């Protein structure tokens, strides 16, 4: 085998109760659909023959040094606690070390049954695999902390869902780790203090080397998540399934299931077909991440010698989160309207614009982009609504040095719009991967004007609107 992955594994050294060791389930006829050459080079992976890469990234062939395992974890799903979840269709092959010393996981997703599959089949179909590939790489290009996509493989087998037989696929995902809030919840729920302490020590070494106590770790993770959610809000991104098992310790976006980007702005927007009550609506995401961090705090309390004092300290950290999120939000949205370092006095200017956008069904991405590069009033059903706001805005940005440059770097021109993702998936199912390749090319430069990609800026026509997004399970 010419393909070389420089594995240096650490999670597999943890006690056996942290995972189940097992190989991916082979597939019938793997075909390599996409490979991220730039990411591979960054990871020190030497690509091999296409046939070999298809076999490896489908799970049919294990490269030297791989130690495949499925991780166990728990989690709150839509507010209800499940004491055991785990990788039901994923296998961690191992870890690699970048030249800068960062350790990264390489995981196959859709790679077959594990002890944690519950009622699932352990597989993924082509649509969600390509969605995660495109959206995660788009998020990376936007500067949002995220897992990455290394490869996508067609399995040559069918996957059966409610709509019938669909083409199967496997995604190779790269992450700073797959440690989640739910990983801590798993051991805390079992009152497995030795396991919880081993997890804490491993996590500190990998993700928070300056943390000395569980409170330090909680503070670190809370700050990362506060910044991450504010970044989501600044690009109109809706995760769709912010369960604690989908909330990473590293502060990376993970699990692009029923995710979506808003077209017309409205704070209560929900896309996920399984979010019947809007728990994870766009505007609810800051509140949800605070709740999720409270669950991490609850799990970590068991490690503290004085738990009463710990509850007080942890509560203070959690109660400080809304202000931290808001601080990140204010800075991000200030930049979107040309203010390099927004102050609380600028908040009403931002809030008033968002209110007018919601009332006039303005396209989120195009409106902000047009502030620096177009005709923003044309985005409003009633253009005079923008006219009432514009003088205040222009008066404010007169004090800024380079407001146009600030806006251009803060406001993407191109995002992975839902209708374009769906069109891409339909084409791929039919065997045409040109829309996939085009999205990957354009979205890799989201803030650069690309004359041949103007159609990708267009909001959906009424017949193209995506009303709901779905998990791939």
HELIX and SHEET records of a PDB file:
HELIX    1   1 UNK A   11  UNK A   13  5                                   3    
HELIX    2   2 UNK A   16  UNK A   18  5                                   3    
HELIX    3   3 UNK A   37  UNK A   42  1                                   6    
HELIX    4   4 UNK A   50  UNK A   58  1                                   9    
HELIX    5   5 UNK A  126  UNK A  141  1                                  16    
HELIX    6   6 UNK A  181  UNK A  189  1                                   9    
HELIX    7   7 UNK A  193  UNK A  207  1                                  15    
HELIX    8   8 UNK A  214  UNK A  234  1                                  21    
HELIX    9   9 UNK A  244  UNK A  246  5                                   3    
HELIX   10  10 UNK A  282  UNK A  284  5                                   3    
HELIX   11  11 UNK A  285  UNK A  300  1                                  16    
HELIX   12  12 UNK A  301  UNK A  303  5                                   3    
HELIX   13  13 UNK A  307  UNK A  319  1                                  13    
HELIX   14  14 UNK A  321  UNK A  336  1                                  16    
HELIX   15  15 UNK A  344  UNK A  346  5                                   3    
HELIX   16  16 UNK A  347  UNK A  359  1                                  13    
HELIX   17  17 UNK A  364  UNK A  373  1                                  10    
HELIX   18  18 UNK A  376  UNK A  379  5                                   4    
HELIX   19  19 UNK A  383  UNK A  397  1                                  15    
HELIX   20  20 UNK A  403  UNK A  410  1                                   8    
HELIX   21  21 UNK A  418  UNK A  429  1                                  12    
HELIX   22  22 UNK A  434  UNK A  443  1                                  10    
HELIX   23  23 UNK A  451  UNK A  457  5                                   7    
HELIX   24  24 UNK A  462  UNK A  464  5                                   3    
SHEET    1   A 2 UNK A  19  UNK A  21  0                                        
SHEET    2   A 2 UNK A  69  UNK A  71 -1                                        
SHEET    1   B 5 UNK A  31  UNK A  35  0                                        
SHEET    2   B 5 UNK A 148  UNK A 161 -1                                        
SHEET    3   B 5 UNK A 164  UNK A 175 -1                                        
SHEET    4   B 5 UNK A 103  UNK A 109 -1                                        
SHEET    5   B 5 UNK A  90  UNK A  97 -1                                        
SHEET    1   C 4 UNK A  31  UNK A  35  0                                        
SHEET    2   C 4 UNK A 148  UNK A 161 -1                                        
SHEET    3   C 4 UNK A 164  UNK A 175 -1                                        
SHEET    4   C 4 UNK A 124  UNK A 125 -1                                        
SHEET    1   D 2 UNK A  75  UNK A  77  0                                        
SHEET    2   D 2 UNK A  80  UNK A  82 -1                                        
SHEET    1   E 2 UNK A 237  UNK A 238  0                                        
SHEET    2   E 2 UNK A 260  UNK A 261 -1                                        
END                                                                             
